[in-house]
Amino acid sequence: MSVANGKPVPIEKFSECPEDRKKHDAEIMEPKESRIQEMISNELQGQMQEIRQDILELVNNRMNCMVSDILQRMDKETSSESKDIVDSEKYSNRSKPTKGDTLPNKKFLPRNSVLTDLYEIKHIRAIYNLIISVLILLLIHTAVYDIRTTGTPDFALGTIQKGFAKFSIVFYVWSLMAASTSGVYAAFCYWATRRAQWEPKSFARKIWDYGALLSFIVYEIIFIILPTRSVLKEDLPIASSLIILMEQTRMVMKTHAFVRTVAPRFLSYKPHSEMTAPNPPDFSKFIYFMFAPTLIYQDSYPRTKKIRWNFVLVNFAEVATVIVFVGLLYQRLLQPTFEDFGTQPIEVGMLALNITTSITPGILLFVSGFYLLLHSWMNACAEILRFSDKMFYKDWWNSKSYRTYYRTWNIVVHDWLYTFIYKDMYEIVTSRNKTASTLMVFFISAIFHEYILSFTFRFFYPVMLTLFGGIGIGLTAMKSSGNVFIWFSLLLGNGMIASLYCMEYFARVNCPPSRDDFLDLVIPRTWTCIFK
């Protein structure tokens, strides 16, 4: 018996019919072949599916790598651009003007001084360490020289002591000047609170306002005259005179900035408007401003969270080191060269030789004064007061024009000149005349510089006024003169200033005056001394 189509079929039946037997075998083989084909087809489809998945995975990984690489490059470029933007904002000194016809105002930001940031670079730090090493060797050489010549090391302390003599008088005069500025605050508050009792635009209010302005001008004049008289009366030496006159100038600029900034709040107030009535700033804000290392008044400044006392000590140590270095420069390089001036006639060859000889000490005095005042002293005071905007200067040493140099050399004074001289002249007085405003800035700056130098040395010798106030104004018209030219002119100019001032100073020491009147202070004795 057999099976066909699921039913048993007798064997005898197939044996009796061969055709039925063949048909029966074909029916049995057909399902087997279809199953084999189906199995092969399924196998091929599975392999193709695996191949397709492998290809897709490979392409996907490759695309991910490419996209990741592109994103990384974009991140680097974006971070670089954002860093440039941050750096540009960090060293920006002006905010955008609130009105289209006004100039931008001073902007305070938390930031370090340029040299403080540069010291974080190991190459610049190595140069700083080299300078410290050279100064140590200079002190050792000075000690050996003093021991061989005088028997005891001096380190120019005798010269420094003479320069800062009568320091008790300096402190007394300075205390009186500082106390008088508190009177300015009290008088200002009295004016501001009492003016509201008169009607706006009334004659009584005008008298009150103009009377207050006149009183403030008289105070500023007296403030300039009395300390200067004390300098002359007490015959203070050079360094002591310089302290009084520079602090006097600083306080004049501070009080002017305070009054000029706060007074418009009261002058522009209208009682019938929706504006809130202004109040005078607290006395603590005024006192903080008087000691803060800025000449621009604001009710608040960016502050640091804590005081880094090690930073303060390092900067004060730098101040003391620079003072000793300046004393050594004077004692070893300037005094031996010029101390005999006024005892013999001047020759042109001698004059040229002394000027070229003074180039090295002149530029060293220039750089030392910058580092002492604008970096070390300012940073130490700012840190004690937690004043976080320490941009007291920019990279003036990279300047390619005098226009850039004047703007970056001393940011503290430049901010005051820009805000209260240039900006006021440009917006109020001259009706947007940049030339007249610029000339007024140079004129005011030259007056103050010559005033300090004249009463420090007790004679008027306008070398700086001629070089930087005269020739320098002409050079500002040049858009770019090159960094080499800037440094060459600074070397030559500071050499001439050091040489000519030293010659005149020692000529007045060695040569008796030929006249006893005001003209003796104006006419250089270097050129008019009569030799017997």
HUSULMO-V987015 format. One record per run of one state. SS is the DSSP state (hx for helix, st for strand, lp for the rest). FROM is the first residue (numbers start at 1). LEN is the number of residues. If there is no record, write none. Layout:
# HUSULMO-V987015
SS/FROM/LEN, SS/FROM/LEN
This chain:
# HUSULMO-V987015
lp/1/1, st/2/3, lp/5/2, st/7/3, lp/10/1, hx/11/6, lp/17/1, hx/18/73, lp/91/3, st/94/1, lp/95/11, st/106/1, lp/107/4, st/111/1, lp/112/2, hx/114/5, lp/119/3, hx/122/28, lp/150/7, hx/157/7, lp/164/3, hx/167/31, lp/198/5, hx/203/31, lp/234/4, hx/238/30, lp/268/15, hx/283/9, lp/292/11, st/303/1, lp/304/5, hx/309/30, lp/339/9, hx/348/37, lp/385/2, st/387/1, lp/388/1, st/389/1, lp/390/6, hx/396/3, lp/399/3, hx/402/7, lp/409/2, hx/411/19, lp/430/4, hx/434/24, lp/458/5, hx/463/13, lp/476/7, hx/483/28, lp/511/8, hx/519/4, lp/523/2, hx/525/4, lp/529/4
